[in-house]
Amino acid sequence: MLSPTEVFRPSSDDEVVGHAVSPELQRAVYTTLNAVVCVTNDGAEVWRSAFEPLSDQQYGHRPGCVVSLDGRVVWVYRPDAMAGRDRPDQWVALDAGTGAVIAQADLETAGHAGRQLRHPAGEQILLDVGEGQDGSIIYRATLTGDRLELTRYPWSDRCLIGLAPDGSQFMTVHHEQADVAFHTYPDGKVTLELPVEAFGCDPDEAYVEWSGGYLTAETAIVTVGGETEDEEEWFRHYRVNLRSGQVGAEFTGNAEHLYDLEPLGDGSWLTTDPSGHPVRWSDR
């Protein structure tokens, strides 16, 4: 079981919908429905950047944030279309020290939420925008001066699950959960694709879940789930050897629920105990 290294508390009555921490663990940033806020570990608010105009929509949009690996930039995904701001979604790069806008770009999406993954080289960010039943859009961005250089991957039916710890590839699951695929980074070329059948399951009774990730650079964890005849949900985790493409035996990760297991890329993974505390495991 892990213990907190630092504790950060949101300001006033803010309702936090997303959060991240700086590499040196001295500051945290979080998003509300109408702002991104930076606080220190002693409770002081450093800066606040409001999303204008303020939204009166309470549901269907969850802004998200992540801090760059060098701690200098806060990347913010703004689901402005669903927030009722009468414009497309925004992807914004803020100065982590002041909250000032460095660069921002309109996205061709109307998403509910977005997931951002930092490339280990430190210069690029991946963003997966979830558009509900309309699918999922994946972007790649580089901050060059005061400009975002955006690349949109040519699919609207794949959900971003994980980025390899060495940055050489990334993992997606089909939006309709028919398969899992592994792509070279940055071009997105598919090197391995595994349908539900590859895990010994009937595609009419099981599906690939939007969870899992990279246990190491050469091993991924894929989650398959379904329902019994009594309508009870079940899930199983499997190792996949990314060199051979072989599916291994069922992986016992001690997960409490479907989305409880988080591979860390170094051979270890996180789960939570019944009280919600994080637990780190390793089979090495």
GULOVEX-413431 format. One record per residue (C-alpha): x, y, z. Coordinates in steps of 0.02 Angstrom, whole numbers, plus 50000, padded with zeros to 5 digits. Example, Ala and Ser with C-alpha at 12.3 -4.5 7.8 and 13.67 -1.06 7.14 Angstrom:
BEGIN
SITE      X      Y      Z
SITE  50615  49775  50390
SITE  50684  49947  50357
//
This chain:
BEGIN
SITE      X      Y      Z
SITE  50000  50000  50000
SITE  50064  50173  49953
SITE  50062  50325  50066
SITE  50043  50506  50005
SITE  50202  50601  49966
SITE  50110  50766  49954
SITE  49931  50821  49983
SITE  49850  50962  49882
SITE  49681  51038  49920
SITE  49569  51131  49798
SITE  49524  51312  49830
SITE  49360  51367  49909
SITE  49211  51270  49843
SITE  49287  51209  49680
SITE  49220  51045  49614
SITE  49369  50955  49537
SITE  49339  50856  49377
SITE  49521  50827  49325
SITE  49692  50847  49404
SITE  49880  50829  49378
SITE  50040  50866  49475
SITE  50205  50947  49429
SITE  50359  50834  49416
SITE  50440  50907  49573
SITE  50277  50881  49671
SITE  50272  51061  49730
SITE  50117  51115  49632
SITE  49958  51034  49571
SITE  49836  51090  49437
SITE  49655  51042  49424
SITE  49506  51079  49315
SITE  49329  51125  49361
SITE  49188  51145  49235
SITE  49239  51327  49210
SITE  49424  51346  49252
SITE  49596  51271  49272
SITE  49680  51311  49439
SITE  49857  51293  49507
SITE  49887  51269  49694
SITE  50039  51236  49803
SITE  50059  51099  49932
SITE  50031  51225  50071
SITE  49858  51267  50005
SITE  49895  51431  49916
SITE  49813  51467  49748
SITE  49949  51519  49624
SITE  49840  51561  49475
SITE  49669  51529  49399
SITE  49626  51529  49214
SITE  49439  51540  49182
SITE  49352  51462  49032
SITE  49256  51606  48956
SITE  49112  51623  48937
SITE  49063  51527  49094
SITE  48955  51375  49056
SITE  48785  51344  49134
SITE  48791  51162  49077
SITE  48820  51044  49224
SITE  48836  50880  49132
SITE  48914  50807  48977
SITE  49080  50901  48978
SITE  49234  50868  49086
SITE  49388  50976  49051
SITE  49555  50889  49083
SITE  49736  50938  49113
SITE  49912  50868  49116
SITE  50081  50945  49159
SITE  50226  50925  49037
SITE  50372  50816  49090
SITE  50483  50968  49114
SITE  50350  51054  49220
SITE  50342  51210  49111
SITE  50177  51185  49020
SITE  50001  51140  49074
SITE  49903  51060  48932
SITE  49715  51083  48946
SITE  49577  51000  48846
SITE  49419  51106  48844
SITE  49257  51023  48784
SITE  49185  51192  48737
SITE  49054  51128  48614
SITE  48966  51021  48745
SITE  48988  51161  48873
SITE  48878  51271  48762
SITE  49010  51400  48719
SITE  48957  51402  48535
SITE  49126  51352  48467
SITE  49230  51195  48437
SITE  49330  51110  48573
SITE  49495  51192  48621
SITE  49667  51122  48659
SITE  49768  51248  48758
SITE  49949  51259  48818
SITE  49971  51368  48973
SITE  50127  51433  49058
SITE  50138  51324  49215
SITE  50211  51468  49316
SITE  50083  51602  49276
SITE  49934  51520  49191
SITE  49956  51631  49038
SITE  49905  51559  48870
SITE  50055  51508  48765
SITE  49958  51433  48620
SITE  49788  51361  48582
SITE  49699  51277  48438
SITE  49523  51235  48384
SITE  49487  51049  48369
SITE  49365  50968  48248
SITE  49272  50886  48391
SITE  49123  50901  48506
SITE  49186  50791  48647
SITE  49127  50750  48821
SITE  49302  50724  48893
SITE  49481  50696  48837
SITE  49630  50593  48891
SITE  49806  50663  48871
SITE  49963  50556  48870
SITE  50140  50630  48875
SITE  50270  50557  48759
SITE  50425  50508  48861
SITE  50536  50613  48749
SITE  50446  50761  48825
SITE  50400  50862  48671
SITE  50237  50786  48611
SITE  50066  50751  48686
SITE  49929  50631  48630
SITE  49747  50677  48656
SITE  49598  50561  48640
SITE  49432  50654  48629
SITE  49281  50547  48671
SITE  49125  50596  48574
SITE  49009  50468  48651
SITE  48915  50363  48524
SITE  48999  50461  48382
SITE  49167  50383  48421
SITE  49338  50445  48474
SITE  49464  50562  48391
SITE  49652  50553  48426
SITE  49770  50701  48402
SITE  49957  50727  48423
SITE  50028  50898  48464
SITE  50196  50984  48478
SITE  50218  51157  48554
SITE  50328  51261  48441
SITE  50352  51437  48508
SITE  50178  51511  48522
SITE  50098  51385  48404
SITE  50025  51210  48420
SITE  50071  51093  48279
SITE  49926  50970  48270
SITE  49910  50802  48184
SITE  49745  50709  48182
SITE  49752  50521  48161
SITE  49642  50455  48019
SITE  49513  50363  48124
SITE  49358  50406  48223
SITE  49329  50230  48291
SITE  49481  50195  48400
SITE  49504  50239  48584
SITE  49678  50278  48652
SITE  49723  50161  48796
SITE  49909  50178  48827
SITE  50079  50239  48767
SITE  50230  50123  48775
SITE  50358  50173  48908
SITE  50493  50191  48775
SITE  50377  50295  48665
SITE  50392  50177  48516
SITE  50208  50132  48502
SITE  50034  50158  48571
SITE  49882  50048  48607
SITE  49702  50074  48552
SITE  49537  49980  48569
SITE  49402  49987  48437
SITE  49259  50102  48489
SITE  49138  49956  48468
SITE  49259  49848  48569
SITE  49289  49718  48435
SITE  49480  49717  48446
SITE  49638  49791  48518
SITE  49776  49861  48408
SITE  49957  49918  48431
SITE  50025  50059  48324
SITE  50199  50126  48289
SITE  50231  50302  48353
SITE  50212  50430  48283
SITE  50140  50372  48116
SITE  50004  50259  48188
SITE  50042  50107  48079
SITE  49961  49949  48149
SITE  50089  49815  48193
SITE  49974  49698  48289
SITE  49785  49681  48295
SITE  49696  49554  48404
SITE  49508  49520  48394
SITE  49406  49454  48540
SITE  49428  49277  48471
SITE  49615  49287  48502
SITE  49577  49281  48689
SITE  49473  49123  48673
SITE  49307  49215  48683
SITE  49150  49217  48576
SITE  49130  49391  48498
SITE  48942  49378  48524
SITE  48968  49357  48711
SITE  49126  49457  48752
SITE  49215  49617  48703
SITE  49381  49706  48727
SITE  49368  49833  48866
SITE  49434  50012  48860
SITE  49564  49975  48994
SITE  49735  49897  49014
SITE  49899  49965  48948
SITE  50086  49932  48944
SITE  50159  49826  49083
SITE  50330  49846  48999
SITE  50386  49903  48827
SITE  50367  49723  48767
SITE  50213  49667  48864
SITE  50036  49738  48865
SITE  49887  49699  48975
SITE  49724  49681  48880
SITE  49555  49670  48967
SITE  49411  49566  48901
SITE  49238  49571  48978
SITE  49059  49514  48956
SITE  48903  49453  49046
SITE  48850  49282  49107
SITE  48681  49206  49067
SITE  48623  49279  49233
SITE  48674  49453  49173
SITE  48820  49462  49293
SITE  48968  49560  49224
SITE  49140  49479  49218
SITE  49314  49532  49160
SITE  49484  49453  49136
SITE  49657  49524  49105
SITE  49780  49445  48982
SITE  49963  49473  48945
SITE  50010  49501  48764
SITE  50189  49478  48705
SITE  50213  49622  48585
SITE  50364  49543  48500
SITE  50280  49378  48456
SITE  50099  49435  48458
SITE  50055  49288  48571
SITE  49918  49300  48701
SITE  49974  49229  48868
SITE  49877  49151  49009
SITE  49754  49251  49112
SITE  49843  49386  49212
SITE  49797  49395  49396
SITE  49815  49578  49440
SITE  49714  49584  49602
SITE  49597  49714  49528
SITE  49440  49756  49624
SITE  49342  49806  49470
SITE  49356  49825  49281
SITE  49454  49988  49277
SITE  49552  49961  49437
SITE  49715  49898  49359
SITE  49838  50028  49294
SITE  50000  49961  49217
SITE  50148  50078  49249
SITE  50265  50021  49109
SITE  50406  49963  49224
SITE  50337  49790  49262
SITE  50226  49851  49404
SITE  50045  49906  49414
SITE  49924  49995  49528
SITE  49758  49940  49601
SITE  49655  50005  49746
SITE  49609  49919  49907
SITE  49426  49916  49967
SITE  49451  50081  50057
SITE  49516  50166  49899
SITE  49702  50173  49942
SITE  49824  50138  49799
SITE  49921  49976  49803
SITE  50074  49942  49694
SITE  50108  49765  49634
SITE  50250  49682  49540
SITE  50276  49504  49479
SITE  50464  49523  49458
//
